[in-house]
């Protein structure tokens, strides 16, 4: 919730939400002639279907105050949708825009009286909702001014021609750092204690009651190669804290959680046992087949046997009746299930009334035992631990959306670790940082009353090189398109050359 004040002193309490199809009618009513000159004549329904993000600003009565639509390619056809990066890099090489950190404003409408406040609120909300976003571009005809609203958040970069129209278009940009900047991360100092303690006390007083009033200062002083404490700060004031440690009880985690997809959070080792031994696999398959045959086949195959005399038959019937009675009593003692008792009585009656073949079949059925359950195979990892854990984390609520800013810094403290883990009680509400982690599936015999979450170092990558294949006269050629640094491109080319060029004929 935010409060907007108009130039005449009127106050409105507003909040942002995603645009819905039912908003289209109100959006059309907010479009003015000036809006059409800036953004062109638009099909609102089509635009919302193609939008990457559409935000609506409403007041406390759910009346629409403003709306903005963002797409990942430029409007006014100033470049191809899949090849706009080179055009904007030529315009200003100092702006590191990529398809992953850039959006384009294709429409903005607002109630005239609150337009400036609505524009700033939407822009701040968009940067808050998309942590990877750093730039928002606005493209309008070069002869048009932005007006009194958009000029407050956008600044002009230059002009570019259009592929369709015989006129130039002005490119304006909005930077993240002016509205919802990244947090500055650094090592914690004892002097940060007074700034951080109010944040901790706001959420929980258990730590203070357990470890004393100065537990945070002691934790910061105890830093070493295995334990680190870092803070995020805004204008020189610490607004968040994270304590990390490289000592992790890997044996306990292997016993309680299925870490196979992450190679047990360990470095690969030649002695790792990742597959069950052949003998165990064969035995397990045989047991499974036996269990399947016993449960799925309602009939029992009988071997040829000699005729049974009437005297022997009476003795067999008597023994079967005694065994069934004893089995009935045993089942009642252990389970207390009356339905099982009735089934056994029916079985006894049927066996005593049957002929010789029926008696022998019932005797064999009583002698069959259920196969014992075999424990599932657990991989054995011999390599060193590749994970560190978050021991303590807290951040002020207004900066919670930037929690991921911690991760780059803490991974730099452990260059040999690829995983960051955190464990939380089962009923802990989900917060912004944990949304970037992967929840691990526990085993059935897990004894820990906590959930385990994992984050891989690769989750911090902001770009990815793309390899395009071309077949020409039987030779394999590679052309690389990269939205990353030139060093990554050179590394890919070097690895490709070291592997040689694959030749193939007859194509």
Beta strands, then each sheet from edge to edge (+ up, - down):
strand 1: 2-5
strand 2: 11-18
strand 3: 53-59
strand 4: 64-71
strand 5: 102-110
strand 6: 135-141
strand 7: 155-161
strand 8: 168-175
strand 9: 184-187
strand 10: 227-234
strand 11: 237-245
strand 12: 387-395
strand 13: 419-425
strand 14: 438-439
strand 15: 450-456
strand 16: 466-472
strand 17: 475-481
sheet 1: 1+ 2- 3+ 4- 5+ 6+ 8- 7+
sheet 2: 9+ 10- 11+ 12- 13- 15+ 14-
sheet 3: 16+ 17-
end
